[in-house]
Amino acid sequence: MTGSAEPPLLFLDVDGPLIPFGAAPQQYPDGYPTCPAGPEPWEADSNPLLARINPKLGPRLTALPCDLVWATTWMAEANECIAPRIGLPELAVVIWPEPSDQDEQDGRDGLHWKTRALVDWAAGRSFVWVDDEITDIDRAWVSAHHRGQALLHRVDPHQGLTEADLVALNEWLRRTHGTPPSRGAA
């Protein structure tokens, strides 16, 4: 499906990929800056984990040949709290369906609760899903139920998105969409 008219989607989770957790600040890779307070003043009740966001990720993500979509429990708040801190425009947001009996069964079977909704949202369009909770069960289910190409890319939640992740995403997206890799993108 290379060279398709529509660029692939990139479903982006926040907690783990953009906000690394679980490691002390000195354990993050060298050169992994923390984000200063965003355009609004830092408030006492704001999320202290927002300081862990790498502000360089926004330009790197927008340089990828895809349509970025928030796929996070932050939902619309990702556009209010995350996007301005890293220079992303307002993105489309996956609205999660109400939990169902099927979700309960999926959970018992090891399928992530986001998997069905993302395949439905993509509606056959090629996509990347960037999350820290993806498993081989999700990959197998997507392969069996999604007619487009898909890359389910698991990010180490202790590191967040790394240079290696961005290179892998860029290469897959460009190969899938039929555009040559860009040296300056990811």
C-alpha positions as CSV (number, residue, x, y, z in Angstrom):
1,M,0.0,0.0,0.0
2,T,2.9,2.3,-0.6
3,G,2.2,5.6,-2.2
4,S,-1.4,5.8,-0.9
5,A,-3.1,9.2,-1.2
6,E,-3.7,9.7,2.5
7,P,-0.7,9.7,4.9
8,P,-0.7,7.2,7.6
9,L,-2.0,8.0,11.1
10,L,0.2,8.1,14.1
11,F,-1.8,7.4,17.3
12,L,0.2,9.0,20.2
13,D,-0.1,8.1,23.8
14,V,1.1,10.6,26.4
15,D,2.0,8.8,29.7
16,G,5.1,6.8,29.0
17,P,6.0,7.9,25.4
18,L,5.9,11.7,26.1
19,I,6.0,11.8,29.9
20,P,8.5,9.2,30.9
21,F,8.0,7.8,34.4
22,G,9.6,5.4,36.9
23,A,13.2,6.7,36.7
24,A,14.9,9.4,38.7
25,P,15.6,12.5,36.6
26,Q,19.4,11.7,36.6
27,Q,18.5,8.3,34.9
28,Y,17.1,9.9,31.7
29,P,19.4,9.8,28.7
30,D,22.0,12.6,28.4
31,G,20.6,15.4,26.4
32,Y,17.0,14.6,27.5
33,P,16.0,18.1,28.6
34,T,13.0,18.6,30.8
35,C,10.4,21.1,29.6
36,P,10.2,24.4,31.3
37,A,6.9,25.7,32.2
38,G,4.7,26.0,29.2
39,P,3.1,29.2,27.9
40,E,0.9,29.5,30.9
41,P,2.5,30.0,34.4
42,W,3.4,26.9,36.4
43,E,0.6,26.5,39.0
44,A,0.9,24.6,42.3
45,D,-1.9,22.3,41.2
46,S,-0.5,21.5,37.8
47,N,0.9,18.1,37.0
48,P,4.6,18.0,38.1
49,L,5.3,15.2,35.6
50,L,4.8,17.7,32.7
51,A,8.4,18.9,33.5
52,R,9.6,15.5,32.1
53,I,8.4,16.2,28.6
54,N,11.2,16.7,26.1
55,P,10.3,20.0,24.3
56,K,12.3,18.8,21.2
57,L,9.7,16.1,20.5
58,G,7.1,18.4,19.0
59,P,9.1,19.5,15.9
60,R,10.4,15.9,15.5
61,L,6.9,14.5,15.5
62,T,5.5,17.1,13.2
63,A,8.3,16.4,10.7
64,L,7.1,12.8,10.4
65,P,5.0,12.0,7.2
66,C,1.8,11.2,9.0
67,D,-1.3,12.7,10.6
68,L,-0.8,12.9,14.4
69,V,-3.7,11.9,16.6
70,W,-3.9,11.8,20.4
71,A,-4.6,8.3,21.6
72,T,-4.5,8.9,25.3
73,T,-6.7,9.1,28.4
74,W,-5.7,12.8,28.5
75,M,-8.1,13.1,25.5
76,A,-8.7,16.8,24.7
77,E,-6.5,17.9,27.6
78,A,-3.5,16.8,25.6
79,N,-4.2,19.7,23.2
80,E,-4.4,22.1,26.2
81,C,-1.6,20.8,28.3
82,I,0.9,18.9,26.2
83,A,0.7,20.3,22.7
84,P,1.7,23.9,23.6
85,R,4.6,22.7,25.8
86,I,6.2,20.9,22.8
87,G,5.1,23.0,19.9
88,L,2.5,20.7,18.5
89,P,-0.6,22.1,16.7
90,E,-4.1,21.1,18.0
91,L,-4.4,17.4,17.0
92,A,-7.4,15.1,16.4
93,V,-8.3,13.1,19.5
94,V,-9.5,9.5,19.7
95,I,-12.7,9.5,21.8
96,W,-12.8,6.3,23.7
97,P,-16.0,4.3,23.7
98,E,-17.8,3.4,26.9
99,P,-16.4,0.2,28.4
100,S,-18.3,-2.9,27.3
101,D,-18.5,-6.6,28.1
102,Q,-16.3,-7.1,25.0
103,D,-13.6,-4.9,26.7
104,E,-13.7,-7.1,29.8
105,Q,-13.2,-10.2,27.7
106,D,-10.4,-8.5,25.8
107,G,-8.7,-7.6,29.0
108,R,-8.9,-11.3,30.2
109,D,-7.5,-12.3,26.8
110,G,-4.6,-9.8,27.1
111,L,-5.8,-7.4,24.4
112,H,-5.2,-3.7,25.3
113,W,-8.4,-1.7,25.8
114,K,-7.3,0.8,23.1
115,T,-6.7,-1.8,20.3
116,R,-10.2,-2.2,18.9
117,A,-11.0,1.5,19.1
118,L,-7.8,2.4,17.2
119,V,-8.4,-0.1,14.4
120,D,-12.0,1.2,14.2
121,W,-10.8,4.9,14.1
122,A,-8.2,4.1,11.4
123,A,-11.0,2.5,9.2
124,G,-8.5,0.7,7.0
125,R,-6.0,3.5,6.8
126,S,-2.3,2.7,7.6
127,F,-1.3,3.6,11.1
128,V,1.4,3.6,13.8
129,W,0.4,3.3,17.4
130,V,3.0,4.6,19.9
131,D,2.4,3.4,23.4
132,D,4.2,1.9,26.3
133,E,1.6,-0.9,26.9
134,I,1.6,-2.6,23.5
135,T,2.0,-6.4,23.5
136,D,2.3,-9.2,20.9
137,I,-1.4,-10.0,21.5
138,D,-2.2,-6.5,20.3
139,R,0.0,-6.9,17.3
140,A,-1.5,-10.2,16.3
141,W,-5.1,-8.9,16.8
142,V,-4.4,-5.8,14.6
143,S,-2.7,-8.0,11.9
144,A,-5.9,-10.2,11.8
145,H,-8.4,-7.4,11.9
146,H,-7.0,-4.3,10.1
147,R,-6.8,-4.2,6.4
148,G,-4.2,-1.5,6.2
149,Q,-0.6,-1.6,7.3
150,A,0.1,-1.0,10.9
151,L,3.1,-0.6,13.2
152,L,2.5,-1.0,16.9
153,H,5.6,0.6,18.4
154,R,6.2,0.0,22.1
155,V,8.2,2.7,23.9
156,D,10.1,2.1,27.1
157,P,8.1,4.2,29.7
158,H,11.2,4.9,31.7
159,Q,12.9,6.6,28.7
160,G,10.0,8.0,26.7
161,L,10.4,8.5,23.0
162,T,14.1,8.2,22.1
163,E,16.1,9.0,19.0
164,A,16.0,5.3,18.0
165,D,12.2,5.3,18.3
166,L,11.9,8.4,16.1
167,V,14.3,6.9,13.5
168,A,12.2,3.7,13.4
169,L,9.0,5.6,13.1
170,N,10.3,7.8,10.3
171,E,11.7,4.9,8.3
172,W,8.4,2.9,8.6
173,L,6.2,5.8,7.8
174,R,8.3,6.8,4.7
175,R,8.5,3.2,3.5
176,T,4.7,2.7,4.0
177,H,3.8,6.0,2.4
178,G,6.3,5.7,-0.4
179,T,8.4,8.8,0.3
180,P,12.2,8.7,0.7
181,P,13.6,9.0,4.2
182,S,14.5,12.5,5.2
183,R,17.7,13.2,7.0
184,G,16.3,16.1,9.0
185,A,13.0,14.5,10.0
186,A,13.3,11.8,12.6
